[in-house]
């Protein structure tokens, strides 16, 4: 569905906009401010906790995928901090 580049307009006080570019099939590059990235990651963490605490558990696959994505993000953030970023 996404072709080329998609851009959402951000309020001017953020000095930017989230950009999503298709690098290749099923691979995207996202450009976001630290606040935008933090909001996305926080929402993912909240969704994971909601799924874990749901009265009727969701299918295992979406939970496992979200756990893996958040774990990968945490490891990437650690590498960035170790490199002085």
Gaussian input, Z-matrix of N, CA and C with variables (Angstrom, degrees):
# hf/3-21g

backbone

0 1
 N
 C     1     B1
 C     2     B2     1     A1
 N     3     B3     2     A2     1     D1
 C     4     B4     3     A3     2     D2
 C     5     B5     4     A4     3     D3
 N     6     B6     5     A5     4     D4
 C     7     B7     6     A6     5     D5
 C     8     B8     7     A7     6     D6
 N     9     B9     8     A8     7     D7
 C    10    B10     9     A9     8     D8
 C    11    B11    10    A10     9     D9
 N    12    B12    11    A11    10    D10
 C    13    B13    12    A12    11    D11
 C    14    B14    13    A13    12    D12
 N    15    B15    14    A14    13    D13
 C    16    B16    15    A15    14    D14
 C    17    B17    16    A16    15    D15
 N    18    B18    17    A17    16    D16
 C    19    B19    18    A18    17    D17
 C    20    B20    19    A19    18    D18
 N    21    B21    20    A20    19    D19
 C    22    B22    21    A21    20    D20
 C    23    B23    22    A22    21    D21
 N    24    B24    23    A23    22    D22
 C    25    B25    24    A24    23    D23
 C    26    B26    25    A25    24    D24
 N    27    B27    26    A26    25    D25
 C    28    B28    27    A27    26    D26
 C    29    B29    28    A28    27    D27
 N    30    B30    29    A29    28    D28
 C    31    B31    30    A30    29    D29
 C    32    B32    31    A31    30    D30
 N    33    B33    32    A32    31    D31
 C    34    B34    33    A33    32    D32
 C    35    B35    34    A34    33    D33
 N    36    B36    35    A35    34    D34
 C    37    B37    36    A36    35    D35
 C    38    B38    37    A37    36    D36
 N    39    B39    38    A38    37    D37
 C    40    B40    39    A39    38    D38
 C    41    B41    40    A40    39    D39
 N    42    B42    41    A41    40    D40
 C    43    B43    42    A42    41    D41
 C    44    B44    43    A43    42    D42
 N    45    B45    44    A44    43    D43
 C    46    B46    45    A45    44    D44
 C    47    B47    46    A46    45    D45
 N    48    B48    47    A47    46    D46
 C    49    B49    48    A48    47    D47
 C    50    B50    49    A49    48    D48
 N    51    B51    50    A50    49    D49
 C    52    B52    51    A51    50    D50
 C    53    B53    52    A52    51    D51
 N    54    B54    53    A53    52    D52
 C    55    B55    54    A54    53    D53
 C    56    B56    55    A55    54    D54
 N    57    B57    56    A56    55    D55
 C    58    B58    57    A57    56    D56
 C    59    B59    58    A58    57    D57
 N    60    B60    59    A59    58    D58
 C    61    B61    60    A60    59    D59
 C    62    B62    61    A61    60    D60
 N    63    B63    62    A62    61    D61
 C    64    B64    63    A63    62    D62
 C    65    B65    64    A64    63    D63
 N    66    B66    65    A65    64    D64
 C    67    B67    66    A66    65    D65
 C    68    B68    67    A67    66    D66
 N    69    B69    68    A68    67    D67
 C    70    B70    69    A69    68    D68
 C    71    B71    70    A70    69    D69
 N    72    B72    71    A71    70    D70
 C    73    B73    72    A72    71    D71
 C    74    B74    73    A73    72    D72
 N    75    B75    74    A74    73    D73
 C    76    B76    75    A75    74    D74
 C    77    B77    76    A76    75    D75
 N    78    B78    77    A77    76    D76
 C    79    B79    78    A78    77    D77
 C    80    B80    79    A79    78    D78
 N    81    B81    80    A80    79    D79
 C    82    B82    81    A81    80    D80
 C    83    B83    82    A82    81    D81
 N    84    B84    83    A83    82    D82
 C    85    B85    84    A84    83    D83
 C    86    B86    85    A85    84    D84
 N    87    B87    86    A86    85    D85
 C    88    B88    87    A87    86    D86
 C    89    B89    88    A88    87    D87
 N    90    B90    89    A89    88    D88
 C    91    B91    90    A90    89    D89
 C    92    B92    91    A91    90    D90
 N    93    B93    92    A92    91    D91
 C    94    B94    93    A93    92    D92
 C    95    B95    94    A94    93    D93
 N    96    B96    95    A95    94    D94
 C    97    B97    96    A96    95    D95
 C    98    B98    97    A97    96    D96
 N    99    B99    98    A98    97    D97
 C   100   B100    99    A99    98    D98
 C   101   B101   100   A100    99    D99
 N   102   B102   101   A101   100   D100
 C   103   B103   102   A102   101   D101
 C   104   B104   103   A103   102   D102
 N   105   B105   104   A104   103   D103
 C   106   B106   105   A105   104   D104
 C   107   B107   106   A106   105   D105
 N   108   B108   107   A107   106   D106
 C   109   B109   108   A108   107   D107
 C   110   B110   109   A109   108   D108
 N   111   B111   110   A110   109   D109
 C   112   B112   111   A111   110   D110
 C   113   B113   112   A112   111   D111
 N   114   B114   113   A113   112   D112
 C   115   B115   114   A114   113   D113
 C   116   B116   115   A115   114   D114
 N   117   B117   116   A116   115   D115
 C   118   B118   117   A117   116   D116
 C   119   B119   118   A118   117   D117
 N   120   B120   119   A119   118   D118
 C   121   B121   120   A120   119   D119
 C   122   B122   121   A121   120   D120
 N   123   B123   122   A122   121   D121
 C   124   B124   123   A123   122   D122
 C   125   B125   124   A124   123   D123
 N   126   B126   125   A125   124   D124
 C   127   B127   126   A126   125   D125
 C   128   B128   127   A127   126   D126
 N   129   B129   128   A128   127   D127
 C   130   B130   129   A129   128   D128
 C   131   B131   130   A130   129   D129
 N   132   B132   131   A131   130   D130
 C   133   B133   132   A132   131   D131
 C   134   B134   133   A133   132   D132
 N   135   B135   134   A134   133   D133
 C   136   B136   135   A135   134   D134
 C   137   B137   136   A136   135   D135
 N   138   B138   137   A137   136   D136
 C   139   B139   138   A138   137   D137
 C   140   B140   139   A139   138   D138
 N   141   B141   140   A140   139   D139
 C   142   B142   141   A141   140   D140
 C   143   B143   142   A142   141   D141
 N   144   B144   143   A143   142   D142
 C   145   B145   144   A144   143   D143
 C   146   B146   145   A145   144   D144
 N   147   B147   146   A146   145   D145
 C   148   B148   147   A147   146   D146
 C   149   B149   148   A148   147   D147
 N   150   B150   149   A149   148   D148
 C   151   B151   150   A150   149   D149
 C   152   B152   151   A151   150   D150
 N   153   B153   152   A152   151   D151
 C   154   B154   153   A153   152   D152
 C   155   B155   154   A154   153   D153
 N   156   B156   155   A155   154   D154
 C   157   B157   156   A156   155   D155
 C   158   B158   157   A157   156   D156
 N   159   B159   158   A158   157   D157
 C   160   B160   159   A159   158   D158
 C   161   B161   160   A160   159   D159
 N   162   B162   161   A161   160   D160
 C   163   B163   162   A162   161   D161
 C   164   B164   163   A163   162   D162
 N   165   B165   164   A164   163   D163
 C   166   B166   165   A165   164   D164
 C   167   B167   166   A166   165   D165
 N   168   B168   167   A167   166   D166
 C   169   B169   168   A168   167   D167
 C   170   B170   169   A169   168   D168
 N   171   B171   170   A170   169   D169
 C   172   B172   171   A171   170   D170
 C   173   B173   172   A172   171   D171
 N   174   B174   173   A173   172   D172
 C   175   B175   174   A174   173   D173
 C   176   B176   175   A175   174   D174
 N   177   B177   176   A176   175   D175
 C   178   B178   177   A177   176   D176
 C   179   B179   178   A178   177   D177
 N   180   B180   179   A179   178   D178
 C   181   B181   180   A180   179   D179
 C   182   B182   181   A181   180   D180
 N   183   B183   182   A182   181   D181
 C   184   B184   183   A183   182   D182
 C   185   B185   184   A184   183   D183
 N   186   B186   185   A185   184   D184
 C   187   B187   186   A186   185   D185
 C   188   B188   187   A187   186   D186
 N   189   B189   188   A188   187   D187
 C   190   B190   189   A189   188   D188
 C   191   B191   190   A190   189   D189
 N   192   B192   191   A191   190   D190
 C   193   B193   192   A192   191   D191
 C   194   B194   193   A193   192   D192
 N   195   B195   194   A194   193   D193
 C   196   B196   195   A195   194   D194
 C   197   B197   196   A196   195   D195
 N   198   B198   197   A197   196   D196
 C   199   B199   198   A198   197   D197
 C   200   B200   199   A199   198   D198
 N   201   B201   200   A200   199   D199
 C   202   B202   201   A201   200   D200
 C   203   B203   202   A202   201   D201
 N   204   B204   203   A203   202   D202
 C   205   B205   204   A204   203   D203
 C   206   B206   205   A205   204   D204
 N   207   B207   206   A206   205   D205
 C   208   B208   207   A207   206   D206
 C   209   B209   208   A208   207   D207
 N   210   B210   209   A209   208   D208
 C   211   B211   210   A210   209   D209
 C   212   B212   211   A211   210   D210
 N   213   B213   212   A212   211   D211
 C   214   B214   213   A213   212   D212
 C   215   B215   214   A214   213   D213
 N   216   B216   215   A215   214   D214
 C   217   B217   216   A216   215   D215
 C   218   B218   217   A217   216   D216
 N   219   B219   218   A218   217   D217
 C   220   B220   219   A219   218   D218
 C   221   B221   220   A220   219   D219
 N   222   B222   221   A221   220   D220
 C   223   B223   222   A222   221   D221
 C   224   B224   223   A223   222   D222
 N   225   B225   224   A224   223   D223
 C   226   B226   225   A225   224   D224
 C   227   B227   226   A226   225   D225
 N   228   B228   227   A227   226   D226
 C   229   B229   228   A228   227   D227
 C   230   B230   229   A229   228   D228
 N   231   B231   230   A230   229   D229
 C   232   B232   231   A231   230   D230
 C   233   B233   232   A232   231   D231
 N   234   B234   233   A233   232   D232
 C   235   B235   234   A234   233   D233
 C   236   B236   235   A235   234   D234
 N   237   B237   236   A236   235   D235
 C   238   B238   237   A237   236   D236
 C   239   B239   238   A238   237   D237
 N   240   B240   239   A239   238   D238
 C   241   B241   240   A240   239   D239
 C   242   B242   241   A241   240   D240
 N   243   B243   242   A242   241   D241
 C   244   B244   243   A243   242   D242
 C   245   B245   244   A244   243   D243
 N   246   B246   245   A245   244   D244
 C   247   B247   246   A246   245   D245
 C   248   B248   247   A247   246   D246
 N   249   B249   248   A248   247   D247
 C   250   B250   249   A249   248   D248
 C   251   B251   250   A250   249   D249
 N   252   B252   251   A251   250   D250
 C   253   B253   252   A252   251   D251
 C   254   B254   253   A253   252   D252

   B1=1.4371
   B2=1.5212
   B3=1.3238
   B4=1.4518
   B5=1.5127
   B6=1.2835
   B7=1.4559
   B8=1.5133
   B9=1.3247
   B10=1.4566
   B11=1.5086
   B12=1.3200
   B13=1.4586
   B14=1.5192
   B15=1.3384
   B16=1.4506
   B17=1.5089
   B18=1.3098
   B19=1.4562
   B20=1.5170
   B21=1.3373
   B22=1.4610
   B23=1.5142
   B24=1.3006
   B25=1.4546
   B26=1.5280
   B27=1.3125
   B28=1.4602
   B29=1.5222
   B30=1.3261
   B31=1.4626
   B32=1.5279
   B33=1.3105
   B34=1.4627
   B35=1.5270
   B36=1.3087
   B37=1.4659
   B38=1.5206
   B39=1.3447
   B40=1.4594
   B41=1.5303
   B42=1.3221
   B43=1.4672
   B44=1.5184
   B45=1.3033
   B46=1.4492
   B47=1.5040
   B48=1.2987
   B49=1.4521
   B50=1.5159
   B51=1.3183
   B52=1.4576
   B53=1.5200
   B54=1.3210
   B55=1.4658
   B56=1.5130
   B57=1.3085
   B58=1.4599
   B59=1.5174
   B60=1.3237
   B61=1.4545
   B62=1.5194
   B63=1.3108
   B64=1.4653
   B65=1.5274
   B66=1.3390
   B67=1.4644
   B68=1.5252
   B69=1.3103
   B70=1.4664
   B71=1.5153
   B72=1.3065
   B73=1.4563
   B74=1.5283
   B75=1.3262
   B76=1.4610
   B77=1.5280
   B78=1.3422
   B79=1.4686
   B80=1.5292
   B81=1.3324
   B82=1.4540
   B83=1.5232
   B84=1.3202
   B85=1.4495
   B86=1.5227
   B87=1.3345
   B88=1.4600
   B89=1.5246
   B90=1.3243
   B91=1.4572
   B92=1.5204
   B93=1.3445
   B94=1.4625
   B95=1.5220
   B96=1.3263
   B97=1.4598
   B98=1.5274
   B99=1.3208
   B100=1.4625
   B101=1.5294
   B102=1.3245
   B103=1.4601
   B104=1.5333
   B105=1.3170
   B106=1.4657
   B107=1.5262
   B108=1.3269
   B109=1.4547
   B110=1.5256
   B111=1.3231
   B112=1.4656
   B113=1.5258
   B114=1.3255
   B115=1.4633
   B116=1.5350
   B117=1.3244
   B118=1.4689
   B119=1.5251
   B120=1.3303
   B121=1.4647
   B122=1.5297
   B123=1.3267
   B124=1.4686
   B125=1.5250
   B126=1.3187
   B127=1.4668
   B128=1.5239
   B129=1.3325
   B130=1.4604
   B131=1.5284
   B132=1.3386
   B133=1.4717
   B134=1.5308
   B135=1.3282
   B136=1.4679
   B137=1.5288
   B138=1.3186
   B139=1.4667
   B140=1.5207
   B141=1.3301
   B142=1.4556
   B143=1.5260
   B144=1.3150
   B145=1.4666
   B146=1.5310
   B147=1.3258
   B148=1.4675
   B149=1.5291
   B150=1.3351
   B151=1.4693
   B152=1.5151
   B153=1.3343
   B154=1.4672
   B155=1.5216
   B156=1.3425
   B157=1.4605
   B158=1.5117
   B159=1.3122
   B160=1.4677
   B161=1.5282
   B162=1.3239
   B163=1.4661
   B164=1.5308
   B165=1.3081
   B166=1.4616
   B167=1.5254
   B168=1.3173
   B169=1.4591
   B170=1.5265
   B171=1.3319
   B172=1.4686
   B173=1.5264
   B174=1.3316
   B175=1.4614
   B176=1.5354
   B177=1.3089
   B178=1.4674
   B179=1.5242
   B180=1.3280
   B181=1.4640
   B182=1.5318
   B183=1.3466
   B184=1.4711
   B185=1.5335
   B186=1.3238
   B187=1.4679
   B188=1.5236
   B189=1.3242
   B190=1.4647
   B191=1.5272
   B192=1.3239
   B193=1.4656
   B194=1.5269
   B195=1.3299
   B196=1.4591
   B197=1.5262
   B198=1.3292
   B199=1.4687
   B200=1.5293
   B201=1.3239
   B202=1.4684
   B203=1.5162
   B204=1.3339
   B205=1.4612
   B206=1.5317
   B207=1.3321
   B208=1.4590
   B209=1.5273
   B210=1.3115
   B211=1.4613
   B212=1.5307
   B213=1.3286
   B214=1.4695
   B215=1.5270
   B216=1.3225
   B217=1.4616
   B218=1.5282
   B219=1.3318
   B220=1.4723
   B221=1.5269
   B222=1.3263
   B223=1.4626
   B224=1.5297
   B225=1.3209
   B226=1.4664
   B227=1.5213
   B228=1.3327
   B229=1.4560
   B230=1.5298
   B231=1.3298
   B232=1.4704
   B233=1.5269
   B234=1.3361
   B235=1.4762
   B236=1.5249
   B237=1.3227
   B238=1.4617
   B239=1.5297
   B240=1.3096
   B241=1.4751
   B242=1.5246
   B243=1.3334
   B244=1.4565
   B245=1.5214
   B246=1.3240
   B247=1.4707
   B248=1.5299
   B249=1.3319
   B250=1.4547
   B251=1.5095
   B252=1.3468
   B253=1.4645
   B254=1.4166
   A1=110.66
   A2=118.03
   A3=120.43
   A4=109.75
   A5=116.20
   A6=120.95
   A7=107.85
   A8=116.66
   A9=119.52
   A10=112.01
   A11=117.07
   A12=122.05
   A13=110.01
   A14=116.57
   A15=122.52
   A16=107.10
   A17=118.13
   A18=121.03
   A19=109.19
   A20=115.83
   A21=121.32
   A22=108.29
   A23=116.66
   A24=119.98
   A25=109.54
   A26=116.14
   A27=121.87
   A28=108.35
   A29=117.10
   A30=118.26
   A31=110.09
   A32=116.96
   A33=120.95
   A34=112.40
   A35=119.18
   A36=119.89
   A37=112.44
   A38=117.97
   A39=121.47
   A40=112.24
   A41=117.30
   A42=122.19
   A43=113.26
   A44=118.90
   A45=119.24
   A46=111.95
   A47=114.10
   A48=121.21
   A49=107.96
   A50=115.82
   A51=119.22
   A52=107.33
   A53=116.11
   A54=120.93
   A55=108.70
   A56=115.64
   A57=121.66
   A58=107.28
   A59=115.76
   A60=120.85
   A61=108.78
   A62=116.30
   A63=120.82
   A64=107.76
   A65=115.89
   A66=120.92
   A67=110.04
   A68=115.77
   A69=123.84
   A70=106.70
   A71=117.58
   A72=121.10
   A73=111.10
   A74=117.02
   A75=123.82
   A76=114.14
   A77=118.84
   A78=122.93
   A79=107.63
   A80=115.45
   A81=121.00
   A82=109.92
   A83=116.21
   A84=123.20
   A85=106.37
   A86=116.20
   A87=121.49
   A88=108.30
   A89=116.14
   A90=122.14
   A91=106.77
   A92=115.94
   A93=120.91
   A94=108.98
   A95=115.87
   A96=119.90
   A97=108.36
   A98=116.90
   A99=119.84
   A100=110.78
   A101=117.35
   A102=120.37
   A103=110.98
   A104=116.48
   A105=120.19
   A106=110.78
   A107=116.55
   A108=120.49
   A109=110.59
   A110=116.95
   A111=120.92
   A112=111.09
   A113=116.81
   A114=120.54
   A115=111.07
   A116=116.69
   A117=120.12
   A118=111.82
   A119=116.40
   A120=120.17
   A121=110.27
   A122=117.23
   A123=120.13
   A124=110.87
   A125=116.75
   A126=120.23
   A127=111.24
   A128=117.04
   A129=120.65
   A130=110.56
   A131=116.67
   A132=120.19
   A133=110.92
   A134=116.28
   A135=120.35
   A136=110.52
   A137=116.30
   A138=120.01
   A139=110.83
   A140=117.32
   A141=121.02
   A142=110.55
   A143=117.54
   A144=120.34
   A145=111.26
   A146=116.92
   A147=120.54
   A148=110.52
   A149=116.34
   A150=119.12
   A151=110.79
   A152=116.82
   A153=120.23
   A154=111.76
   A155=116.63
   A156=120.61
   A157=114.58
   A158=117.47
   A159=120.71
   A160=110.34
   A161=117.00
   A162=119.81
   A163=111.92
   A164=115.23
   A165=119.85
   A166=106.79
   A167=117.35
   A168=119.42
   A169=113.03
   A170=115.60
   A171=119.36
   A172=109.57
   A173=117.05
   A174=119.47
   A175=109.60
   A176=116.45
   A177=121.39
   A178=112.65
   A179=117.93
   A180=120.30
   A181=113.73
   A182=120.38
   A183=118.78
   A184=112.30
   A185=116.84
   A186=120.32
   A187=109.75
   A188=117.20
   A189=121.61
   A190=111.61
   A191=117.08
   A192=120.88
   A193=109.97
   A194=117.01
   A195=120.35
   A196=110.89
   A197=117.87
   A198=120.83
   A199=110.59
   A200=116.57
   A201=120.76
   A202=111.50
   A203=116.89
   A204=120.85
   A205=110.44
   A206=117.44
   A207=120.35
   A208=111.40
   A209=116.92
   A210=120.66
   A211=110.39
   A212=116.81
   A213=121.15
   A214=110.60
   A215=116.87
   A216=121.02
   A217=110.12
   A218=117.02
   A219=120.55
   A220=111.33
   A221=117.32
   A222=120.48
   A223=110.99
   A224=117.27
   A225=120.72
   A226=110.57
   A227=117.03
   A228=120.63
   A229=110.66
   A230=117.33
   A231=121.03
   A232=111.39
   A233=116.46
   A234=120.39
   A235=110.34
   A236=116.33
   A237=121.05
   A238=110.63
   A239=117.32
   A240=121.43
   A241=110.75
   A242=117.18
   A243=121.09
   A244=111.40
   A245=115.71
   A246=120.80
   A247=112.00
   A248=116.10
   A249=119.99
   A250=114.65
   A251=116.50
   A252=120.65
   A253=111.92
   D1=-40.18
   D2=177.20
   D3=-78.94
   D4=128.77
   D5=177.72
   D6=-123.12
   D7=128.88
   D8=178.01
   D9=68.99
   D10=-112.51
   D11=-174.72
   D12=-128.53
   D13=139.64
   D14=175.79
   D15=-118.79
   D16=137.02
   D17=-177.54
   D18=-136.50
   D19=128.91
   D20=175.53
   D21=-101.87
   D22=135.28
   D23=179.73
   D24=-75.90
   D25=127.51
   D26=177.36
   D27=-99.79
   D28=155.07
   D29=175.15
   D30=-57.09
   D31=147.36
   D32=-174.07
   D33=-61.52
   D34=-24.88
   D35=-179.04
   D36=-67.68
   D37=-15.28
   D38=178.50
   D39=-90.29
   D40=-6.94
   D41=177.83
   D42=55.34
   D43=38.29
   D44=178.35
   D45=175.82
   D46=-174.86
   D47=178.26
   D48=-146.20
   D49=147.22
   D50=174.38
   D51=-67.74
   D52=131.54
   D53=177.64
   D54=-122.40
   D55=138.00
   D56=175.88
   D57=-125.37
   D58=124.81
   D59=178.39
   D60=-122.58
   D61=140.29
   D62=177.24
   D63=-83.86
   D64=114.09
   D65=178.18
   D66=-77.87
   D67=-42.14
   D68=175.55
   D69=-167.33
   D70=-178.94
   D71=-179.47
   D72=-50.54
   D73=124.12
   D74=175.59
   D75=65.24
   D76=16.37
   D77=177.76
   D78=-131.01
   D79=126.97
   D80=-177.93
   D81=-125.91
   D82=150.64
   D83=171.74
   D84=-110.72
   D85=125.98
   D86=-179.09
   D87=-112.60
   D88=129.62
   D89=174.50
   D90=-111.82
   D91=121.19
   D92=-177.56
   D93=-147.73
   D94=156.96
   D95=174.05
   D96=-73.49
   D97=166.45
   D98=178.98
   D99=-61.20
   D100=-36.53
   D101=179.10
   D102=-66.23
   D103=-41.17
   D104=179.70
   D105=-65.71
   D106=-44.11
   D107=178.52
   D108=-63.88
   D109=-42.37
   D110=178.41
   D111=-59.86
   D112=-41.45
   D113=179.66
   D114=-64.20
   D115=-41.94
   D116=179.03
   D117=-64.74
   D118=-43.75
   D119=-179.28
   D120=-68.13
   D121=-41.12
   D122=177.75
   D123=-61.23
   D124=-41.24
   D125=178.17
   D126=-64.12
   D127=-38.80
   D128=178.15
   D129=-65.15
   D130=-41.08
   D131=178.76
   D132=-65.28
   D133=-39.98
   D134=178.10
   D135=-64.98
   D136=-41.26
   D137=178.69
   D138=-63.05
   D139=-41.54
   D140=179.07
   D141=-62.54
   D142=-45.18
   D143=178.85
   D144=-63.82
   D145=-38.41
   D146=177.76
   D147=-64.28
   D148=-41.10
   D149=178.54
   D150=-65.75
   D151=-41.68
   D152=179.99
   D153=-64.67
   D154=-33.38
   D155=-177.15
   D156=-95.25
   D157=4.84
   D158=-177.77
   D159=-64.85
   D160=141.01
   D161=179.10
   D162=-58.98
   D163=-36.96
   D164=175.47
   D165=-114.47
   D166=113.72
   D167=-174.14
   D168=-61.30
   D169=141.19
   D170=176.74
   D171=-73.58
   D172=170.66
   D173=174.97
   D174=-56.56
   D175=146.42
   D176=-175.48
   D177=-63.76
   D178=-36.58
   D179=-173.44
   D180=-58.74
   D181=-48.46
   D182=179.52
   D183=-61.95
   D184=-37.33
   D185=178.81
   D186=-64.61
   D187=-45.96
   D188=-179.94
   D189=-62.60
   D190=-40.27
   D191=179.22
   D192=-64.27
   D193=-46.19
   D194=-179.52
   D195=-65.02
   D196=-40.03
   D197=176.03
   D198=-60.20
   D199=-43.44
   D200=-179.42
   D201=-65.61
   D202=-44.32
   D203=-179.35
   D204=-62.21
   D205=-44.08
   D206=179.65
   D207=-67.76
   D208=-37.50
   D209=176.82
   D210=-64.75
   D211=-44.03
   D212=176.92
   D213=-60.59
   D214=-41.63
   D215=178.52
   D216=-62.27
   D217=-46.25
   D218=-179.25
   D219=-60.96
   D220=-41.28
   D221=178.37
   D222=-66.30
   D223=-41.19
   D224=178.60
   D225=-64.29
   D226=-39.75
   D227=178.33
   D228=-65.35
   D229=-39.55
   D230=176.57
   D231=-60.93
   D232=-44.62
   D233=178.93
   D234=-61.27
   D235=-40.76
   D236=178.96
   D237=-62.84
   D238=-44.10
   D239=180.00
   D240=-65.77
   D241=-39.84
   D242=178.84
   D243=-64.50
   D244=-31.36
   D245=-179.90
   D246=-83.05
   D247=-0.14
   D248=177.99
   D249=91.69
   D250=14.20
   D251=-177.73
   D252=-90.75

